[in-house]
């Protein structure tokens, strides 16, 4: 894997390039973990990112294995919370009274004008502009599909814990497989998370040999995920139409950038093991999503997701029957800043493990996106210009990670 690998990712803007510094200290601290974790369990990507400086001994640890060791301390590489920063250390526990739940069924168009739909569109406009994320219910994805996701995800992780061969190797695909995102340097703090990332759409031109990171166990894993992707795409297409209408735009101004055959979907399964020092480590560092829309499914109501608002971290509420929709950078560009991609993070917990499944939805990579030339959508700072999706992502990942929304400045007029 090259030290200048480019990302194919469509989700969090945390992917970067390698460093040429020495990593012996980290290797010494973690080497015992790998003596017990055979490489045949998962894909080549899963165990390590191999940087230039030390191709044999600078492995980045799989957090699941660290947690399995029963550590009562936090390896220094995972210390990421700066308690001297008032924003980083600030947390408000509940925002449930200020984050409306959107009923997708009410957004679906009928033949006659519907007062309930008008009210739901107004609520959608308010929460999407103020928060950039919202919970949705009555979305039409069946409980059998959602329960199937939970079963295969937990089955996959249980398979890993038994050290059975679960994931095949990949060929010439960056940022895919089980483990973590690339790291930029040996002193970059690591997130307390393991993840399985799969490019679910479009189908690779080279067939399965080009992208072979689907878990081999549970045997129904791929079918369950593909069923979910099909239903989720329908929901996100409906929401793209509703968001346009909520902004008083023509209904297909956002959806026209998407293509049923070539739009890109990544599915990322996130696993956050119990953390020995949740006061020092983050599950995911602060970021915005680089996608157009993100659909997040969380198992149980363990919490952990937080959004930065008014310089305070607010814990996002959750209900069992809801999914979370997150505005990404690309939709912020398409809406000329009327919709904002929110800065968010995930905190860790000492005695609780957390699971989630994120689906990132993007136009085809060579699509040119730009805001509609509507006067009401032109902000005082001039708004955004036309950009090619892949060019924007390439720029974004080259400068990541950052502590501000610096990447989106690339698309400013």
matplotlib code that plots the C-alpha trace (Angstrom):
import matplotlib.pyplot as plt

x = [0.0, 1.5, 2.3, 0.5, -2.6, -5.6, -8.9, -12.0, -13.9, -17.2, -17.7, -15.8, -12.9, -10.3, -8.3, -4.7, -1.3, 1.6, 4.6, 8.3, 9.0, 10.0, 7.3, 9.4, 7.8, 4.3, 5.5, 7.0, 3.7, 1.5, 3.5, 2.1, -1.4, -0.4, 1.3, -2.2, -4.1, -3.4, -3.6, -5.9, -8.8, -9.4, -8.3, -4.8, -6.1, -7.6, -4.6, -2.4, -1.5, 2.1, 3.9, 7.2, 9.2, 8.9, 7.1, 7.4, 7.0, 4.8, 1.4, -1.6, -3.6, -7.0, -8.9, -11.0, -7.9, -6.7, -10.0, -9.9, -6.6, -8.5, -6.3, -6.8, -4.9, -5.1, -2.2, -0.8, -1.5, -5.2, -5.1, -6.9, -9.1, -7.5, -9.0, -7.4, -9.6, -13.0, -14.8, -13.2, -14.1, -17.6, -20.5, -24.2, -26.0, -29.5, -30.9, -34.1, -36.4, -34.7, -34.2, -37.5, -38.2, -39.1, -41.9, -40.9, -44.3, -45.7, -43.2, -44.3, -46.3, -49.9, -52.2, -53.9, -52.3, -51.6, -51.5, -49.6, -46.9, -46.6, -46.1, -43.6, -41.6, -41.5, -40.2, -37.6, -36.4, -36.0, -34.1, -31.9, -30.8, -30.4, -28.8, -27.7, -28.9, -32.2, -33.9, -36.4, -39.2, -41.8, -39.1, -40.3, -37.2, -38.7, -37.8, -36.8, -34.1, -32.9, -32.8, -31.0, -28.3, -27.9, -27.6, -24.9, -22.9, -22.7, -22.1, -19.2, -17.6, -18.1, -16.5, -13.4, -13.2, -13.0, -10.2, -12.0, -11.5, -14.2, -13.1, -11.3, -8.3, -8.8, -7.1, -6.1, -8.9, -8.0, -9.8, -11.7, -11.7, -11.6, -9.6, -9.2, -8.6, -5.1, -3.0, -1.0, 1.9, 3.1, 2.0, -1.5, -4.0, -5.9, -9.7, -11.0, -12.8, -12.6, -14.6, -15.5, -15.8, -17.4, -18.0, -21.6, -22.3, -21.7, -20.7, -16.9, -16.1, -13.7, -16.2, -15.6, -11.9, -11.5, -13.3, -13.3, -13.8, -17.3, -17.2, -17.3, -19.1, -21.9, -22.7, -25.7, -23.8, -23.6, -27.3, -28.5, -26.3, -27.4, -31.0, -30.5, -28.6, -31.5, -34.1, -31.8, -31.2, -35.0, -35.3, -32.4, -33.7, -37.0, -35.2, -33.2, -36.5, -38.0, -35.0, -35.1, -38.8, -38.3, -35.9, -38.6, -36.5, -37.6, -37.9, -35.1, -32.3, -30.4, -31.5, -30.5, -26.9, -27.4, -27.6, -29.3, -26.5, -23.4, -24.1, -21.6, -22.5, -20.1, -21.3, -19.2, -19.7, -18.4, -17.5, -16.5, -15.3, -15.5, -12.7, -10.6, -10.3, -13.3, -12.2, -9.1, -10.1, -12.7, -14.5, -14.3, -12.5, -14.5, -15.2, -17.9, -19.0, -17.8, -20.9, -24.0, -26.2, -25.3, -27.8, -26.8, -28.3, -27.3, -27.8, -29.6, -29.7, -26.2, -25.6, -22.2, -22.8, -22.3, -22.8, -21.0, -23.4, -22.8, -19.4, -20.7, -20.9, -24.4, -25.4, -27.7, -30.8, -31.9, -35.0, -35.1, -37.2, -35.4, -32.5, -30.3, -29.8, -26.7, -26.1, -22.6, -20.3, -21.5, -25.1, -23.9, -22.2, -25.3, -27.5, -25.1, -24.7, -28.3, -27.8, -24.7, -22.7, -22.4, -19.2, -19.7, -17.8, -18.3, -17.3, -16.3, -17.8, -16.1, -18.4, -20.5, -19.7, -21.4, -22.3, -23.5, -23.8, -23.2, -24.2, -22.6, -24.5, -22.7, -23.2, -20.9, -17.3, -16.9, -20.2, -20.0, -22.1, -23.0, -25.7, -28.8, -28.5, -31.4, -31.1, -32.4, -29.6, -26.7, -25.2, -23.3, -19.9, -20.6, -21.5, -20.0, -18.7, -18.9, -16.7, -16.2, -17.0, -13.7, -11.6, -13.3, -12.7, -9.1, -8.5, -10.4, -8.4, -5.1, -5.5, -7.3, -7.6, -8.3, -9.9, -12.2, -14.3, -11.2, -11.8, -15.0, -13.2, -11.9, -15.4, -16.0, -16.4]
y = [0.0, 3.3, 6.0, 8.4, 6.3, 8.3, 7.7, 6.4, 7.3, 9.1, 9.5, 11.2, 13.4, 11.8, 10.0, 11.1, 10.1, 8.4, 9.9, 8.9, 9.2, 6.3, 4.3, 1.9, 3.1, 2.3, -1.0, -1.9, -1.1, -3.0, -5.9, -8.4, -7.9, -9.0, -12.2, -13.5, -12.1, -14.1, -12.2, -14.7, -13.5, -10.4, -8.5, -7.1, -3.7, -4.8, -5.2, -2.4, 0.6, -0.1, 3.3, 4.0, 4.3, 0.8, -1.8, -4.6, -3.2, -0.2, -1.7, 0.4, -1.7, -3.2, -1.8, -4.9, -6.8, -4.1, -4.2, -8.0, -7.8, -6.2, -3.1, -0.9, 2.0, 3.8, 3.5, 7.0, 6.9, 7.0, 10.1, 12.7, 14.8, 18.2, 19.2, 22.6, 23.3, 24.6, 23.3, 19.8, 19.3, 20.8, 18.4, 18.9, 15.6, 16.1, 18.0, 15.9, 18.8, 20.7, 18.0, 17.3, 13.8, 13.8, 11.5, 10.4, 9.0, 12.5, 13.8, 11.5, 13.3, 12.6, 13.6, 16.3, 19.1, 17.7, 20.0, 17.5, 17.3, 21.1, 21.1, 18.3, 20.1, 23.2, 21.2, 19.6, 22.9, 24.2, 21.3, 20.7, 24.4, 24.7, 21.4, 19.7, 16.4, 14.9, 11.7, 10.0, 7.5, 5.9, 5.6, 2.4, 0.2, -2.9, -4.1, -7.5, -5.7, -3.6, -6.6, -8.6, -5.8, -6.1, -9.9, -10.1, -7.2, -8.9, -12.2, -10.8, -9.3, -12.5, -14.3, -12.1, -12.7, -16.4, -15.8, -17.4, -16.4, -13.7, -11.2, -11.8, -9.8, -6.7, -5.8, -2.2, -0.6, 2.0, 2.5, -0.8, -3.7, -4.1, -2.0, 1.8, 4.7, 5.6, 7.7, 10.7, 10.5, 8.5, 11.3, 11.6, 10.5, 7.4, 6.9, 4.1, 2.4, -0.5, -0.4, -2.5, -0.4, -1.7, 0.0, -1.2, 0.7, 1.0, -2.6, -2.7, -2.9, -5.7, -7.8, -9.2, -9.6, -5.9, -5.5, -8.6, -7.4, -8.8, -10.9, -14.6, -15.2, -14.9, -16.4, -14.1, -10.9, -9.6, -10.2, -8.5, -5.5, -5.2, -5.4, -2.6, -0.5, -0.8, 0.4, 3.1, 4.6, 5.0, 6.8, 9.1, 9.9, 10.9, 13.1, 14.8, 15.7, 16.8, 18.9, 20.8, 21.5, 22.5, 25.2, 26.3, 24.9, 22.7, 19.2, 17.5, 20.1, 17.9, 14.5, 15.3, 14.9, 11.3, 8.3, 5.0, 3.1, 5.1, 6.9, 5.9, 4.3, 3.3, 1.2, 1.5, -0.7, 1.0, -0.9, 1.0, -1.5, -0.5, 2.0, 2.1, 5.9, 7.5, 10.9, 10.7, 8.9, 9.6, 7.0, 9.3, 12.7, 15.8, 16.0, 16.6, 14.0, 14.5, 12.8, 14.4, 12.6, 10.0, 7.6, 6.2, 3.2, 2.7, -0.5, 0.0, 3.4, 3.5, 7.1, 8.6, 10.7, 14.4, 17.6, 20.9, 23.7, 27.2, 26.0, 23.2, 19.5, 18.2, 14.6, 13.6, 11.7, 8.4, 6.2, 2.6, 3.0, 6.0, 6.4, 9.5, 11.6, 13.8, 16.6, 16.2, 18.7, 18.0, 18.9, 22.0, 23.0, 22.1, 24.2, 27.1, 27.0, 27.0, 23.5, 23.0, 19.8, 19.6, 19.1, 16.0, 13.3, 10.1, 9.8, 6.5, 4.6, 2.5, -0.5, -0.3, -1.3, 0.6, -0.5, 1.6, 1.3, 4.4, 4.6, 7.5, 8.6, 10.5, 11.5, 9.7, 10.7, 12.8, 14.7, 18.5, 19.9, 23.5, 25.5, 26.5, 30.1, 31.3, 34.6, 33.4, 30.9, 33.4, 34.2, 37.3, 35.6, 34.7, 31.0, 28.1, 27.4, 24.4, 21.5, 17.9, 15.5, 13.5, 16.7, 18.0, 14.7, 14.5, 18.0, 17.3, 14.1, 15.8, 18.3, 16.1, 15.8, 19.4, 21.1, 23.3, 23.0, 24.0, 21.5, 23.1, 26.4, 24.8, 25.1, 28.7, 31.4]
z = [0.0, -1.1, 1.4, -1.0, -1.4, -2.4, -0.7, -2.4, 0.8, 0.9, 4.6, 7.4, 6.4, 8.6, 5.9, 5.2, 4.1, 5.9, 7.7, 7.4, 11.1, 13.4, 15.1, 17.3, 20.5, 19.3, 18.0, 21.4, 23.2, 20.9, 19.5, 22.0, 20.6, 17.1, 18.3, 19.0, 16.0, 12.8, 9.5, 7.9, 10.0, 8.0, 5.0, 4.4, 5.2, 8.5, 10.7, 9.7, 7.6, 6.5, 6.3, 4.5, 7.6, 8.9, 6.7, 9.2, 12.7, 12.8, 12.9, 14.0, 16.6, 16.1, 19.1, 19.5, 20.3, 22.7, 24.5, 24.6, 26.5, 29.4, 29.6, 32.6, 31.0, 27.7, 25.3, 24.8, 21.1, 21.8, 24.1, 22.1, 24.5, 25.4, 28.7, 28.4, 25.4, 26.7, 23.5, 23.6, 27.2, 27.1, 26.9, 27.3, 27.8, 26.2, 23.2, 22.7, 23.2, 20.3, 17.7, 16.0, 14.5, 10.8, 9.7, 6.2, 5.4, 5.8, 3.2, 0.5, -2.2, -2.9, -5.7, -3.6, -1.5, 1.9, 4.9, 7.0, 4.3, 4.2, 8.0, 7.9, 5.1, 7.3, 10.2, 7.9, 6.7, 10.2, 11.7, 8.6, 8.5, 12.2, 13.0, 9.8, 11.1, 12.1, 13.1, 10.8, 11.5, 9.2, 6.6, 5.1, 5.9, 7.4, 10.9, 9.3, 7.3, 10.3, 12.6, 9.9, 9.9, 13.6, 13.4, 10.7, 12.1, 15.6, 13.9, 12.0, 15.1, 17.0, 14.1, 14.4, 18.2, 17.5, 14.9, 12.0, 8.5, 8.0, 5.3, 2.0, 0.8, -1.4, -4.6, -5.5, -3.4, -0.8, 2.5, 2.3, 4.7, 8.5, 10.8, 10.8, 8.4, 7.4, 9.7, 8.8, 11.3, 14.3, 16.6, 15.3, 18.0, 17.1, 17.5, 19.8, 17.0, 14.5, 11.3, 8.3, 5.1, 2.0, -1.3, -1.9, -5.1, -8.0, -8.8, -9.5, -13.2, -12.6, -10.7, -7.3, -7.8, -7.8, -4.5, -2.3, 1.2, 1.8, 5.0, 4.3, 7.6, 8.4, 5.0, 4.5, 5.3, 1.8, 0.9, 4.1, 3.5, -0.2, 0.8, 3.2, 0.7, -1.8, 0.7, 2.1, -1.3, -1.9, 1.5, 0.7, -2.7, -1.1, 1.4, -1.3, -3.0, 0.3, 1.3, -2.0, -1.6, 2.0, 0.7, -1.9, -4.8, -7.7, -6.3, -8.3, -8.0, -5.7, -6.9, -10.5, -9.6, -8.7, -11.0, -10.1, -11.8, -10.9, -7.6, -5.0, -1.7, 1.0, 4.0, 7.1, 10.2, 13.3, 16.4, 19.6, 22.3, 26.0, 26.7, 29.9, 29.9, 28.2, 29.6, 27.4, 24.2, 21.4, 19.4, 16.4, 16.4, 15.3, 11.6, 9.1, 6.5, 3.0, 1.6, 0.3, 2.8, 5.5, 6.9, 10.4, 12.1, 15.8, 17.7, 21.0, 22.6, 24.1, 23.0, 22.2, 19.1, 19.8, 17.6, 18.1, 18.4, 19.8, 20.9, 23.0, 22.4, 22.6, 22.9, 20.1, 21.4, 19.9, 19.7, 18.8, 15.7, 14.2, 11.8, 11.7, 8.6, 8.4, 5.9, 4.3, 2.6, -0.9, 0.0, 1.7, -1.6, -3.6, -1.3, -1.4, 2.3, 3.3, 4.6, 6.8, 7.3, 11.1, 13.1, 15.1, 17.1, 19.0, 22.7, 24.3, 27.3, 29.9, 30.3, 27.1, 23.6, 20.7, 17.2, 14.3, 10.5, 8.4, 4.8, 2.8, -0.4, -3.2, -6.8, -9.3, -8.7, -12.0, -11.5, -11.5, -8.7, -8.2, -6.4, -8.4, -9.6, -7.3, -5.6, -2.3, -2.1, -2.5, 0.9, 1.7, 1.3, -2.3, -1.7, -3.5, -7.0, -9.4, -8.3, -9.4, -6.7, -6.9, -7.1, -3.9, -2.1, -3.2, -1.8, 1.3, 2.3, 1.4, 4.3, 6.8, 9.6, 10.6, 13.6, 11.5, 8.3, 6.2, 3.4, 2.2, 1.6, -1.6, -3.0, -2.0, -4.7]

ax = plt.figure().add_subplot(projection="3d")
ax.plot(x, y, z, "-o")
ax.set_aspect("equal")
plt.show()
